[in-house]
Amino acid sequence: MRKNILMLFLITFIPSLSLACSVCYGANSNDELSQGLNMAIIALIGVTGTVLGGIISFVIFLNKRQKQINKELKGF
């Protein structure tokens, strides 16, 4: 609780602590740091998208498999 109050106090009274990073804030886009951060953001989005795509496809597979098993069981 004290940590939350301290963070709220610091962000409220020293707003420069809560400024965005150089990519979001509008730094020179040709800077090496900005290019590195952009590549890191793209990599993280790619990994996240791949994992979420795998989870979604697995859920679709399970749904199709359940429907197939239900059809087979109705035949008995």
N, C-alpha and C positions, 0 to 999 in steps of 0.2 A: 504494500500500500504506500509506503514512504517513497519507494522508487517511482511509482506512478505520479505522485504529487510533485516530486522533484522534476520529473520530465515535463510535466505540465507547466510548472513554474519556469523552467529554462526555455521552453518553446514560446511561452507567452511573453516573457520579458527580454529574451535574446532571440529574435526571430531569424537572425542570420544562421542559426543552427539548423533550422528546418528548410533551408533553401534546397532546391532540386540539384541533382548532379549536373555535370557539365553537358551531358547529352541532352537532358530535358531542359536545362536552363537557357540553352541557345549559345553555347560556346562555338568557337571556330570548328566547322565540321571537317576541315582538313587536318586538324590536329591528330597526332598519333593516338593520344588517349581517347579521344572521341571515337575514332575508327575502331579501336580495340573494344570499347564499350558497346559499340553497335554490333560488332561481330559476336560478342558474348551474349547480347540480347537475342540475336538471331539464333544462336546455338541453343539457348535455353528454350526459346519458342519451338524450335525443331524437336528437341527432346520431349518436351511436354506434349506436343501434338502427336508424336509417335506413340507415346505411352497411352494417351487418351484414345487414340485410334485403335490400339490393340485391345484395350478394355471394351470399347464399344463393339468391335467386331466379335469379341468373345461372348458378349451378352447376346448379340444377334445369333451367333452359332448356337448358344444354349436354348434360345427361344425356338429356333427352327428344329432343333433336336427334340425338344419337348413336344412340339406339335406332331412330329413324325412318330414318336413313341405312343402318343395318345391315339393316333390313327390306328396303329398296329394293335393296341390293346382293345379298341372298340370292335375289332374283327373277331375276337375270341368270344 
